């Protein structure tokens, strides 16, 4: 599954590859894959936020 940061790093890598892609089809596919990685990062961010909210608050 990877971490949120892993997905963002992968999205950036894919976007760089899209910039130098040989043709429009490859560029479009790479950009779709980058978008999917950014979506996965966003979902993981939501899961992390939800998990943090669900943790009991320890008062000391």
C-alpha positions in Angstrom: 0.0 0.0 0.0 2.8 2.5 0.8 2.7 5.7 2.7 1.1 8.9 1.7 4.6 10.3 1.0 5.5 7.3 -1.2 2.4 8.0 -3.3 3.2 11.7 -3.7 6.8 10.8 -4.6 5.6 8.3 -7.2 3.1 10.9 -8.7 6.0 13.4 -9.1 8.2 10.8 -10.8 5.4 9.9 -13.2 4.7 13.6 -14.0 8.4 14.1 -14.8 8.3 11.0 -17.1 5.1 12.4 -18.8 7.0 15.6 -19.6 9.6 13.7 -21.6 7.2 11.0 -23.1 7.6 10.3 -26.8 3.9 10.5 -27.7 0.6 11.8 -26.5 -0.8 8.4 -25.6 2.2 7.6 -23.3 2.0 11.1 -21.8 -1.8 10.7 -21.1 -1.3 7.3 -19.5 1.5 8.6 -17.3 -0.6 11.6 -16.2 -3.5 9.3 -15.3 -1.2 7.1 -13.3 0.2 10.2 -11.5 -3.4 11.3 -10.8 -4.2 7.9 -9.3 -1.1 8.1 -7.1 -2.2 11.5 -5.9 -5.7 10.1 -5.2 -4.2 7.3 -3.2 -2.2 9.8 -1.2 -5.3 11.9 -0.5 -7.2 8.8 0.7 -4.3 7.8 3.0 -4.3 11.3 4.4 -8.0 11.0 5.2 -7.5 7.6 6.8 -4.6 9.0 8.9 -6.7 12.0 10.0 -9.6 9.7 10.9 -7.3 7.4 12.8 -5.8 10.4 14.7 -9.3 11.6 15.6 -10.3 8.2 16.9 -7.4 7.9 19.3 -8.3 8.6 22.9 -6.9 11.8 24.3 -4.5 11.2 27.2 -4.6 13.9 29.7 -1.8 14.1 32.2 
